[in-house]
Amino acid sequence: MSRTRLIDHRGLCLEIVLALLAILIVTACSHVPALNNYAVVFQAQMQTSPRELWVYRDPFNHTIWFISYAIIKNNLVIYAISSDITLLRMSDGGILSHIKTDYMPTFALPIPHIHDGTAYLTTDLVVSAGRTLLRVSLIDESTVWKINLTSQITSGTLLEDVDGDKIWDLLVGDSTGNVYLVSSRNGTIIWLRNTNTMPVIGIADFYVYSGSKQTNWTVSKYNLDGTLLWARNLTMGVENPWEYRTYIDLIADTNGDGYKEVAVATDTSVVLLDGFNGSILWSKPFTIKPHMVLRANGDYDGDGVHDILVGTDNGVYMLSSISGKLLWSNPVGYVFSIDNYYYGDLNSDGYCEIVISTDKGVYMLNGKNGEILWFYKPDRSVTSTTWRWVWTSDEDIDGDGYPDPLIGTGNGYIIALSTASIEITPTPSTSTEISNLPLMSQTTPAMTPTQSTTTSPIIPPIELGALILLLVIVVLVVIVKTLLGP
């Protein structure tokens, strides 16, 4: 072979090598945006657990049934319900006092009253225990009044000053289907009505949800004077209601008639009723039992009204209140409680965040698409069956500019967490519009506790690609030098 032909072959090989190199560079550059997007999602999913601010342990390991707070002489305290009521300082969880009750409380509600003309102040607490309703002073722990109702109290809510005495009043339901409007000032029963279905399993404003398999299920609306405005019978309700669930809640007006709508959870569906006349606006079936329904703190699909959060035996769903359309879901486990009313926008995507308690632990979710922002489970003896409640006041305990959640467990722990104690990176939305409720296989997979707390260094895809490209270039340079060598 002549030297001229050898040079020609080397030149042809050089042209081929350079063309391949150009193709590799263009291909790598074209994938950089997609790899960067992946890195954002990866960073958001690798958030660690939030910081504990303080931890309280009930000395008898009693179940923390629910948590709330009240302002006493300008000092913020919380009260936790186990077998009694314990007052704690919000700042550090220190014990202030204990209030004993004869039975396990069903609820404990702070009573706001007019103070100094316009401002509301809470100094007392209304507690239900068995069939007893009593008002307790949080200042000196004395009993202001005490009454006994017909049967065990199953539900109750506060109503903004019905009788004009400058103190909020109570609407209470019992196990025999009775509904009582009670004056918070002196315990007088203003009126008593019977729903004809029992027990009462939920109350939202003057809307009462009652019934059983034996008596059917009914949602009833009452006037201020106890007049029944309408009653809607449901083909299915909640066969085994639990007193600490939220089976009914009010939703912003969806049809323009000036009345809030009523969202109801049954064992097989979520139903939205017209607040004006009780007609069914829509009903969405669930293949997984929904046992909690409440309004979401925001409009997540842009239809102009707040949406609906649903807790189930295997995850949380967000529905549009206009049509019941699924906005997103996340199978994070058995949902004990959902709290979303006071959190701000922690990741700057324009939507409030959501904190939920499940049998796996506590999650903070992106309100826009349900992605997990952080996961929490303490390093102590809290099993999957002892998680119970997550609750927040509108108070910022640690001074970071965000309200902080309180966690109650079934074995006596109350834990205060720092909401924004970790940096949360905005994540691109992966939600899709789905006309019908999906099976769990169609939902976004939940991040496991191992994934949420992993801190081991992992090479991101973009760095790995660059390393491979560099190795290819080195090999090609060696080939070129060999072909053009002496």
LUMFI-304719 format. One record per residue (C-alpha): residue in one letter; x, y, z. Coordinates in steps of 0.1 Angstrom, whole numbers, padded with zeros to 4 digits, always signed. Example, Ala and Ser with C-alpha at 12.3 -4.5 7.8 and 13.67 -1.06 7.14 Angstrom:
<recs>
A+0123-0045+0078 S+0137-0011+0071 
</recs>
This chain:
<recs>
M+0000+0000+0000 S+0015+0034-0010 R+0020+0062+0014 T-0006+0084-0005 R-0034+0058+0000 L-0025+0054+0037 I-0028+0092+0042 D-0062+0091+0024 H-0074+0064+0048 R-0062+0083+0078 G-0079+0114+0066 L-0112+0095+0061 C-0110+0080+0096 L-0103+0114+0111 E-0134+0129+0094 I-0155+0100+0108 V-0141+0104+0143 L-0148+0142+0142 A-0183+0136+0130 L-0190+0112+0158 L-0176+0136+0183 A-0198+0164+0171 I-0229+0141+0173 L-0220+0132+0209 I-0216+0168+0219 V-0249+0179+0204 T-0267+0150+0219 A-0253+0156+0254 C-0261+0193+0252 S-0297+0187+0241 H-0303+0165+0272 V-0289+0190+0297 P-0323+0207+0304 A-0340+0174+0311 L-0312+0163+0334 N-0314+0196+0352 N-0352+0191+0357 Y-0345+0156+0371 A-0320+0171+0395 V-0347+0195+0409 V-0371+0166+0416 F-0343+0146+0432 Q-0333+0174+0455 A-0369+0179+0466 Q-0374+0142+0474 M-0342+0139+0495 Q-0353+0163+0522 T-0345+0152+0558 S-0368+0151+0588 P-0379+0185+0604 R-0363+0196+0636 E-0380+0188+0669 L-0386+0219+0690 W-0397+0200+0721 V-0411+0166+0732 Y-0437+0160+0760 R-0444+0125+0773 D-0476+0117+0793 P-0464+0100+0825 F-0490+0073+0821 N-0486+0068+0784 H-0522+0078+0778 T-0534+0082+0742 I-0534+0118+0729 W-0568+0120+0714 F-0566+0155+0701 I-0547+0188+0707 S-0557+0224+0706 Y-0547+0257+0721 A-0561+0288+0739 I-0548+0322+0749 I-0549+0328+0786 K-0539+0363+0798 N-0518+0367+0766 N-0499+0335+0773 L-0502+0308+0746 V-0508+0273+0760 I-0521+0241+0745 Y-0542+0215+0760 A-0538+0178+0752 I-0566+0152+0758 S-0557+0118+0771 S-0576+0105+0801 D-0577+0141+0813 I-0568+0176+0801 T-0532+0187+0805 L-0522+0224+0800 L-0488+0229+0784 R-0468+0260+0775 M-0465+0263+0738 S-0430+0277+0739 D-0413+0247+0756 G-0439+0220+0764 G-0437+0226+0801 I-0466+0214+0822 L-0488+0241+0836 S-0516+0220+0852 H-0540+0191+0849 I-0578+0191+0848 K-0595+0158+0856 T-0627+0145+0839 D-0650+0117+0850 Y-0649+0101+0815 M-0627+0102+0784 P-0634+0135+0767 T-0650+0135+0732 F-0639+0170+0725 A-0626+0201+0742 L-0634+0235+0726 P-0621+0269+0736 I-0649+0295+0740 P-0642+0329+0724 H-0660+0358+0739 I-0660+0396+0732 H-0633+0414+0752 D-0627+0451+0753 G-0655+0458+0728 T-0643+0440+0697 A-0614+0416+0704 Y-0620+0379+0711 L-0603+0363+0741 T-0604+0327+0753 T-0603+0320+0790 D-0625+0289+0793 L-0630+0255+0778 V-0661+0234+0770 V-0655+0197+0775 S-0677+0167+0767 A-0672+0135+0786 G-0697+0107+0784 R-0731+0125+0784 T-0718+0154+0805 L-0710+0188+0791 L-0691+0212+0813 R-0674+0246+0811 V-0640+0248+0828 S-0620+0279+0836 L-0585+0277+0823 I-0574+0303+0848 D-0583+0286+0881 E-0596+0252+0868 S-0630+0257+0884 T-0662+0244+0869 V-0683+0273+0856 W-0713+0251+0848 K-0721+0214+0842 I-0751+0197+0825 N-0761+0161+0816 L-0776+0154+0782 T-0799+0125+0773 S-0772+0101+0760 Q-0735+0100+0752 I-0722+0131+0733 T-0707+0121+0699 S-0701+0154+0681 G-0700+0191+0687 T-0689+0224+0672 L-0687+0261+0682 L-0711+0287+0666 E-0704+0324+0665 D-0727+0340+0692 V-0762+0328+0683 D-0781+0344+0713 G-0764+0378+0713 D-0746+0375+0747 K-0711+0382+0732 I-0699+0346+0737 W-0698+0318+0711 D-0723+0290+0716 L-0723+0252+0710 L-0742+0228+0687 V-0739+0193+0701 G-0751+0158+0689 D-0756+0126+0709 S-0758+0089+0702 T-0796+0088+0701 G-0798+0114+0673 N-0805+0145+0694 V-0792+0179+0685 Y-0788+0206+0712 L-0780+0243+0709 V-0764+0252+0742 S-0755+0286+0756 S-0718+0287+0764 R-0724+0314+0790 N-0745+0293+0815 G-0752+0259+0799 T-0788+0266+0791 I-0803+0244+0764 I-0817+0269+0739 W-0834+0242+0718 L-0834+0205+0713 R-0843+0186+0681 N-0841+0149+0670 T-0829+0139+0636 N-0848+0106+0636 T-0815+0089+0626 M-0788+0080+0651 P-0761+0086+0661 V-0750+0121+0652 I-0716+0115+0636 G-0706+0150+0625 I-0716+0187+0627 A-0705+0216+0606 D-0721+0249+0614 F-0759+0241+0614 Y-0755+0211+0592 V-0759+0177+0610 Y-0748+0143+0597 S-0764+0113+0614 G-0774+0077+0609 S-0765+0041+0609 K-0772+0009+0589 Q-0803+0004+0609 T-0817+0039+0607 N-0803+0051+0573 W-0781+0082+0570 T-0793+0118+0568 V-0777+0153+0564 S-0800+0179+0580 K-0798+0217+0580 Y-0813+0237+0609 N-0821+0274+0613 L-0809+0296+0642 D-0842+0289+0660 G-0841+0251+0654 T-0864+0250+0624 L-0855+0221+0601 L-0848+0237+0566 W-0841+0204+0547 A-0830+0168+0552 R-0812+0147+0526 N-0813+0109+0529 L-0782+0091+0517 T-0781+0055+0504 M-0748+0049+0522 G-0731+0065+0552 V-0706+0055+0578 E-0714+0021+0594 N-0688+0023+0622 P-0682+0060+0628 W-0653+0071+0650 E-0659+0102+0671 Y-0626+0119+0662 R-0630+0118+0624 T-0642+0147+0602 Y-0670+0132+0581 I-0686+0165+0571 D-0673+0200+0562 L-0684+0232+0545 I-0670+0242+0511 A-0671+0275+0494 D-0701+0282+0472 T-0697+0263+0438 N-0730+0271+0420 G-0734+0308+0427 D-0765+0307+0449 G-0747+0324+0478 Y-0747+0293+0501 K-0717+0272+0511 E-0719+0236+0500 V-0716+0205+0522 A-0690+0178+0516 V-0698+0144+0532 A-0677+0112+0534 T-0694+0078+0533 D-0679+0043+0534 T-0680+0042+0495 S-0680+0078+0482 V-0676+0115+0487 V-0708+0135+0482 L-0712+0172+0477 L-0746+0187+0487 D-0761+0221+0478 G-0761+0241+0510 F-0793+0258+0500 N-0817+0228+0495 G-0796+0197+0501 S-0797+0184+0465 I-0767+0163+0454 L-0744+0182+0432 W-0720+0153+0426 S-0710+0120+0441 K-0677+0102+0435 P-0672+0066+0443 F-0640+0054+0461 T-0626+0018+0459 I-0607+0026+0491 K-0628+0036+0522 P-0627+0074+0527 H-0630+0083+0563 M-0621+0119+0564 V-0632+0149+0543 L-0624+0186+0547 R-0620+0217+0528 A-0586+0225+0513 N-0569+0258+0521 G-0568+0270+0485 D-0579+0267+0449 Y-0556+0241+0434 D-0571+0237+0399 G-0579+0273+0391 D-0617+0270+0390 G-0621+0298+0416 V-0632+0278+0447 H-0614+0259+0474 D-0609+0222+0468 I-0615+0191+0490 L-0590+0169+0508 V-0600+0132+0514 G-0582+0109+0538 T-0586+0071+0532 D-0573+0038+0544 N-0544+0040+0519 G-0536+0076+0511 V-0548+0112+0506 Y-0568+0126+0476 M-0574+0162+0464 L-0607+0167+0446 S-0621+0197+0428 S-0652+0209+0446 I-0667+0220+0413 S-0669+0185+0397 G-0653+0160+0420 K-0624+0156+0395 L-0592+0141+0410 L-0564+0167+0411 W-0538+0144+0427 S-0534+0116+0452 N-0506+0100+0472 P-0507+0066+0488 V-0489+0075+0520 G-0506+0049+0542 Y-0536+0049+0566 V-0545+0086+0572 F-0552+0094+0608 S-0555+0132+0604 I-0549+0161+0580 D-0540+0196+0589 N-0538+0223+0563 Y-0554+0255+0575 Y-0526+0277+0587 Y-0495+0268+0567 G-0480+0293+0543 D-0464+0287+0509 L-0431+0271+0520 N-0417+0263+0485 S-0428+0295+0466 D-0451+0277+0442 G-0481+0298+0451 Y-0500+0271+0471 C-0503+0262+0508 E-0487+0231+0521 I-0504+0201+0539 V-0493+0181+0569 I-0508+0146+0574 S-0504+0119+0600 T-0504+0083+0588 D-0495+0048+0602 K-0460+0053+0586 G-0453+0087+0602 V-0460+0124+0594 Y-0456+0139+0560 M-0456+0175+0547 L-0470+0175+0511 N-0469+0201+0483 G-0504+0214+0482 K-0502+0218+0444 N-0494+0182+0434 G-0491+0161+0465 E-0454+0156+0463 I-0436+0148+0496 L-0416+0177+0510 W-0405+0160+0542 F-0411+0129+0563 Y-0409+0126+0601 K-0408+0097+0625 P-0389+0101+0658 D-0362+0078+0671 R-0383+0066+0700 S-0408+0039+0707 V-0436+0051+0684 T-0450+0022+0663 S-0471+0023+0632 T-0502+0018+0653 T-0496+0047+0677 W-0496+0077+0654 R-0528+0097+0658 W-0531+0134+0652 V-0513+0163+0636 W-0525+0198+0645 T-0512+0234+0643 S-0521+0267+0658 D-0514+0299+0639 E-0484+0305+0662 D-0447+0304+0652 I-0429+0287+0681 D-0393+0290+0669 G-0395+0324+0652 D-0387+0313+0617 G-0418+0330+0602 Y-0440+0299+0598 P-0466+0283+0621 D-0454+0250+0636 P-0473+0216+0638 L-0479+0196+0670 I-0480+0158+0667 G-0500+0136+0692 T-0494+0099+0694 G-0513+0069+0708 N-0486+0062+0734 G-0485+0096+0750 Y-0461+0118+0731 I-0467+0154+0720 I-0440+0167+0697 A-0436+0202+0684 L-0418+0204+0650 S-0403+0233+0631 T-0423+0236+0599 A-0396+0253+0578 S-0365+0240+0595 I-0352+0226+0563 E-0347+0242+0529 I-0375+0231+0505 T-0368+0234+0468 P-0396+0240+0443 T-0405+0210+0423 P-0421+0208+0388 S-0457+0197+0388 T-0463+0161+0377 S-0500+0161+0383 T-0524+0152+0355 E-0561+0157+0350 I-0581+0125+0354 S-0619+0125+0350 N-0626+0095+0372 L-0611+0084+0405 P-0581+0061+0399 L-0570+0029+0414 M-0538+0032+0435 S-0517+0020+0406 Q-0525+0053+0389 T-0513+0075+0417 T-0479+0091+0423 P-0459+0066+0443 A-0453+0076+0479 M-0417+0082+0491 T-0407+0057+0516 P-0391+0067+0549 T-0358+0054+0537 Q-0359+0076+0506 S-0370+0106+0526 T-0341+0105+0550 T-0313+0092+0528 T-0283+0114+0528 S-0257+0092+0511 P-0240+0109+0482 I-0253+0099+0448 I-0239+0110+0415 P-0266+0130+0397 P-0274+0119+0361 I-0259+0151+0345 E-0225+0146+0363 L-0225+0109+0352 G-0232+0118+0316 A-0204+0144+0315 L-0180+0119+0329 I-0189+0093+0302 L-0186+0120+0275 L-0151+0130+0288 L-0139+0093+0286 V-0153+0090+0251 I-0134+0121+0240 V-0101+0108+0255 V-0105+0075+0237 L-0112+0093+0204 V-0082+0115+0208 V-0060+0085+0213 I-0074+0069+0181 V-0067+0101+0162 K-0032+0104+0174 T-0026+0067+0165 L-0039+0072+0129 L-0019+0104+0123 G+0012+0092+0140 P+0046+0088+0122 
</recs>
